[in-house]
């Protein structure tokens, strides 16, 4: 596992990326998701990217394929997820939940020559069916600088919960 530092910037693909750049990217993503703008959200990924949410017993270094996951989407499944969430076929999200996201404690570290690692804490408040739930955890992303800005190569949301409450659904993007 790569050690996450509190660097103010990283060098990646011949560019310097600052923590402020990454914070702005994550805040913009939170706003996009809270407004259910999934086409714009998909545009934040490079082609071939992955979206993952490990189960609550996940430990760093474990393989999601061997230990299980709530979400383990390759590029094709990610695009299909977006298509389904935008349609009436997403019964668990019709009408949409109301969400409000908080992102904090953003940390950067070098990962490879062409991408870097981002860790951040999150709280996603969700109102649905008369319930109000808070999903707490941290992000463990791989980002790539591109001509159009930063892009996800891997978007991983790790829940800090010991378990999810009975009937809890992850039918929205965490």
C-alpha positions as CSV (number, residue, x, y, z in Angstrom):
1,X,0.0,0.0,0.0
2,X,1.3,3.4,-0.9
3,X,1.8,5.8,2.0
4,X,-0.4,8.9,1.7
5,X,1.3,12.1,2.6
6,X,0.0,15.6,3.0
7,X,2.0,16.9,0.0
8,X,0.8,20.2,-1.4
9,X,1.6,18.9,-4.9
10,X,2.7,15.9,-6.9
11,X,4.5,15.5,-10.2
12,X,2.7,13.3,-12.7
13,X,2.9,12.9,-16.4
14,X,5.3,15.9,-16.5
15,X,2.9,18.2,-14.7
16,X,2.6,19.6,-11.2
17,X,-0.8,18.9,-9.7
18,X,-1.6,20.8,-6.4
19,X,-3.8,19.7,-3.6
20,X,-6.0,22.7,-4.4
21,X,-6.5,21.3,-8.0
22,X,-7.6,18.0,-6.5
23,X,-9.8,19.6,-3.9
24,X,-11.6,21.6,-6.6
25,X,-12.0,18.4,-8.7
26,X,-13.5,16.5,-5.8
27,X,-15.8,19.4,-4.8
28,X,-17.0,19.7,-8.4
29,X,-17.6,16.0,-8.5
30,X,-19.6,16.2,-5.3
31,X,-21.8,18.9,-6.8
32,X,-22.3,16.9,-10.0
33,X,-23.4,13.9,-8.0
34,X,-25.7,15.8,-5.7
35,X,-27.4,17.2,-8.8
36,X,-27.7,13.7,-10.4
37,X,-25.8,14.9,-13.5
38,X,-24.4,11.4,-14.4
39,X,-23.3,12.3,-18.0
40,X,-21.0,14.9,-16.5
41,X,-19.9,12.5,-13.8
42,X,-19.0,9.9,-16.4
43,X,-17.0,12.6,-18.2
44,X,-14.7,12.7,-15.1
45,X,-13.3,9.2,-15.9
46,X,-10.7,8.2,-18.4
47,X,-11.8,5.4,-20.7
48,X,-11.0,2.1,-19.1
49,X,-11.5,3.4,-15.6
50,X,-12.9,1.4,-12.6
51,X,-15.4,2.3,-9.9
52,X,-15.3,0.2,-6.7
53,X,-17.0,0.0,-3.3
54,X,-15.5,-2.8,-1.2
55,X,-17.6,-4.5,1.5
56,X,-17.4,-3.2,5.0
57,X,-14.9,-5.8,6.1
58,X,-12.4,-4.7,3.4
59,X,-8.8,-4.2,4.4
60,X,-6.1,-2.4,2.3
61,X,-4.3,-4.9,0.0
62,X,-7.3,-7.3,-0.3
63,X,-8.5,-8.2,-3.7
64,X,-12.1,-7.2,-4.3
65,X,-12.5,-10.2,-6.6
66,X,-11.6,-12.6,-3.8
67,X,-13.2,-10.9,-0.8
68,X,-16.3,-9.4,-2.4
69,X,-17.6,-5.9,-3.0
70,X,-20.7,-3.8,-3.2
71,X,-19.5,-2.4,-6.5
72,X,-16.7,-3.6,-8.8
73,X,-17.4,-1.9,-12.1
74,X,-15.0,-2.1,-15.0
75,X,-15.5,0.6,-17.8
76,X,-18.4,-1.2,-19.5
77,X,-20.3,-1.8,-16.2
78,X,-19.6,1.8,-15.1
79,X,-21.2,3.1,-18.4
80,X,-24.1,0.7,-17.9
81,X,-24.6,1.9,-14.3
82,X,-24.8,5.5,-15.5
83,X,-27.3,4.6,-18.2
84,X,-29.5,2.7,-15.8
85,X,-29.4,5.4,-13.1
86,X,-30.6,7.9,-15.8
87,X,-33.5,5.7,-16.8
88,X,-36.7,4.7,-15.1
89,X,-35.2,1.2,-14.6
90,X,-33.4,2.4,-11.5
91,X,-36.5,1.7,-9.3
92,X,-34.6,2.1,-6.1
93,X,-33.8,5.7,-7.1
94,X,-37.1,6.8,-8.8
95,X,-37.6,9.5,-7.6
96,X,-33.9,10.2,-6.8
97,X,-32.6,10.4,-3.3
98,X,-31.6,13.7,-2.0
99,X,-27.9,13.7,-1.2
100,X,-25.4,16.2,0.3
101,X,-21.7,15.4,0.3
102,X,-18.8,16.6,2.4
103,X,-15.2,16.0,1.3
104,X,-12.3,16.8,3.5
105,X,-8.7,15.8,4.6
106,X,-7.5,15.5,1.0
107,X,-4.0,14.0,0.7
108,X,-1.9,13.4,-2.4
109,X,0.9,11.0,-3.0
110,X,2.9,9.9,-6.1
111,X,1.8,6.5,-7.4
112,X,3.3,6.0,-10.9
113,X,4.7,8.0,-13.7
114,X,1.3,8.7,-15.2
115,X,-1.1,8.8,-12.3
116,X,-1.2,9.8,-8.6
117,X,-3.1,8.6,-5.5
118,X,-5.6,10.7,-3.6
119,X,-7.0,9.9,-0.2
120,X,-9.9,11.9,1.3
121,X,-12.6,11.6,3.9
122,X,-16.3,11.8,3.0
123,X,-19.7,12.0,4.5
124,X,-22.7,11.5,2.2
125,X,-26.0,12.4,3.7
126,X,-28.9,10.8,2.0
127,X,-32.7,11.4,2.4
128,X,-34.9,8.7,1.0
129,X,-38.3,7.2,1.8
130,X,-38.6,9.2,5.0
131,X,-35.2,8.2,6.3
132,X,-32.1,10.2,6.7
133,X,-28.8,8.3,6.6
134,X,-25.2,9.2,6.7
135,X,-22.5,7.2,4.9
136,X,-19.1,7.8,6.2
137,X,-15.7,6.7,4.9
138,X,-12.8,7.6,2.8
139,X,-11.8,7.7,-0.9
140,X,-8.8,6.0,-2.3
141,X,-8.6,7.2,-5.9
142,X,-6.1,7.1,-8.7
143,X,-6.2,10.3,-10.8
144,X,-4.6,11.1,-14.1
145,X,-4.0,14.6,-15.5
146,X,-5.3,15.1,-19.0
147,X,-5.6,18.0,-21.4
148,X,-9.2,18.6,-20.1
149,X,-8.3,18.4,-16.4
150,X,-8.1,15.6,-13.9
151,X,-9.7,12.2,-14.6
152,X,-10.4,9.1,-12.5
153,X,-8.5,6.0,-13.4
154,X,-9.9,4.3,-10.2
155,X,-12.6,5.7,-8.0
156,X,-12.8,3.7,-4.8
157,X,-15.2,4.5,-1.9
158,X,-14.4,2.7,1.3
159,X,-17.1,2.7,4.0
160,X,-16.1,3.3,7.6
161,X,-19.2,1.4,8.8
162,X,-18.8,-2.0,10.5
163,X,-21.9,-3.0,8.6
164,X,-24.9,-1.5,6.8
165,X,-28.2,-1.3,8.5
166,X,-30.9,-3.8,7.4
167,X,-32.6,-2.6,4.3
168,X,-29.8,-0.1,3.5
169,X,-29.2,0.3,-0.2
170,X,-26.2,1.6,-2.2
171,X,-28.4,2.4,-5.2
172,X,-26.8,5.8,-5.6
173,X,-23.2,6.8,-6.2
174,X,-21.3,6.9,-3.0
